[in-house]
Amino acid sequence: MDEDSAGGPHFVDLHVGARVRMRRKALGISQQAFAAALGMSSPQVQKYESGANRLSASKLWLAAEALQVPVTYFFEGLPAAPPSGAWEDG
């Protein structure tokens, strides 16, 4: 698992995962169908959506295709600067 300095998922992974889940649900796509489009299992999708695991660049691109959004969609709403301590080594 990719963690921030506090030991939990990184704030960017949490944000991206939430955006994936929000868009998937808005389109009415099941986790199973979305997982199939990405060539992975439903439990893997759950880990991505919760921020527990990071989406690789290629999976992020496939997710954007499946969810009919540009890759930049997943990063919309992130703060201009990371929260204090977000980039420190743990």
Secondary structure, DSSP 8 states (H G I E B T S, - for coil): --B-TTSSB-HHHHHHHHHHHHHHHHTT--HHHHHHHHTS-HHHHHHHHHTSS---HHHHHHHHHHTTS-GGGGGTT--SS--TTTTS--
